[in-house]
Amino acid sequence: MHGPDPGSLNDEGGEQTPLPFVLMRGGTSKAVFLRGDMLPKDRDVRDAVILSLFGSPDPRQVDGLGGADLLTSKLAIIDPPTRSDADLDYTFAQVSISEPVVDYDINCGNISAAVGVFAVDEALVDAEEPITTVRIHNTNTGRILLADIPVVGGTAAVEGAYSIHGVPGTGAPIALDFSQTAGGITGTLLPTGNEMDVLDTAIGPAEATIIDLANLTVFLRAETVGMSGTEGPSQINDSHLEAIAAVKEAAATLLGMATDGLTPVPAIVSPPARYTSYGTGDRVETEDIDLVARVVGGRPAVLHKAYPGTLGACTGAAACIPGTTVHDVSTQEREGEIRIGHTSGVMSVQARVSRDTGGWRVEQAAYNRTARRLAEGTAFIRRSTIPEVSTG
């Protein structure tokens, strides 16, 4: 992939600038992949290029590569490693559909799987069969995550028997471990030092657990925001969203963070219950899961149609810690495994924690995804959408 000189985006030479890209699916998400040296260094100009690339803001993103959905309006920026213990740097960007905003304060665990595949297929690592471990430095959290990529014939394997609820068909399983990502945003797994806090919110006192693993997350019980916990996308109303936003803002305030970012990500948890999976209409049975979880996020905030991989890792770890809201609703029976009932089905996470004088330590927070390259080509950025870089 070779792109234009980022500093020449405003130069004369036509009304559009070419920008090579790769489109990849990772888990239940899709993302555009770009090399970092293709983008301008000035943040405002860079974000304007990204918004133009995706066709944002526009509810259909019809004039760009965005998929008009929270799970498909995503960008992965790949750079050479800035740490000796990493194979590459990966920056995740959530591109708003409705606002001219690009958010960098979260990571995507589904797209992280595609990053590992990209690294193998682009020869950013030496491919070894049958498994190549890719050490990914996620710049959003400043932490290393590990991706075990199946390799066949020197490239990332595509075919396999592993299935993911929310993705049609099967593929080669990619193992992701987020155990080394604890404290990426706040410096510690439990930022407040408590397994549970009572937040002072606009809807009144709310019990919640804040955990910083893979993504900074605030876990609240469904009844706190007037939900049953098994809702699908069409069953979330403004009252639910306002209550969830109130808890998220209170958690951010407690942590001394801005309240208008995407983190802490709100996750709504409840005990196992039977419900209908989004998309397929299949039944998720009570006995097949250890808890029910839903995630609300994005701009505007909506209910996720699946479950973010990062939050799967975080949920699994939280379920292992007594006193958290997640542990309280879980009926976990299998040693080291937590089965999360999400909007589109079930996600299994392998999780283990230990405790010493320094507090809780995550030994494992792993799950499997599938990923593959979907397309590669050249996008065209309208020069009229790119602001001039100020030199004054």
Secondary structure, DSSP 8 states (H G I E B T S, - for coil): -----GGGTTSSS-SEEEEEEEEEEETTEEEEEEEGGGS-SSHHHHHHHHHHHHT-S-TT-TTSS--SSTTTSEEEEEE--SSTT-SEEEEEEEE-SSSS-EE-S---HHHHHHHHHHHHHTTSS---SSEEEEEEEETTTTEEEEEEEEEETTEE----SB--TTSSS-B--EEEE-GGGTTTTTSSSSTTS-S-EEEEETTEEEEEEEEESSSEEEEEEGGGGT--S---GGG--HHHHHHHHHHHHHHHHHTT--TTSS-SEEEEEE----EE-TTT--EE-GGG-SEEEEEEETTTTEE-SS--HHHHHHHHHHHTSTTSHHHHH----STTEEEEEETTEEEEEEEEEEEETTEEEEEEEEEEE-EEEEEEEEEEEEGGGS------
